[in-house]
Amino acid sequence: MLILRLVLILAAISIVLSGGLFILTRNRRYLSLAWQIVRLLIFLLLIFGLLFLLERYALVAWRILV
């Protein structure tokens, strides 16, 4: 959980900084970087959610069967 929180904090800081740099410079590269960070964050959260569900249901069910 600590690693997930650290990733979320770093992603939020990166998105805010990229948005601020886009507003200051009007360079679309920073907006593209923010969008890439958002997509990566969504992907990582989906992977984490699937692992959480796997642990919660599949492994508990396996212990009951064995």
TAHU-V305093 format. One record per residue. SS is DSSP state (H for helix, E for strand, - for the rest). Layout:
ss:SS
ss:SS
This chain:
ss:-
ss:H
ss:H
ss:H
ss:H
ss:H
ss:H
ss:H
ss:H
ss:H
ss:H
ss:H
ss:H
ss:H
ss:H
ss:H
ss:H
ss:H
ss:H
ss:H
ss:H
ss:H
ss:H
ss:H
ss:H
ss:-
ss:-
ss:H
ss:H
ss:H
ss:H
ss:H
ss:H
ss:H
ss:H
ss:H
ss:H
ss:H
ss:H
ss:H
ss:H
ss:H
ss:H
ss:H
ss:H
ss:H
ss:H
ss:H
ss:H
ss:H
ss:H
ss:H
ss:H
ss:H
ss:H
ss:H
ss:H
ss:H
ss:H
ss:H
ss:H
ss:H
ss:H
ss:H
ss:H
ss:-
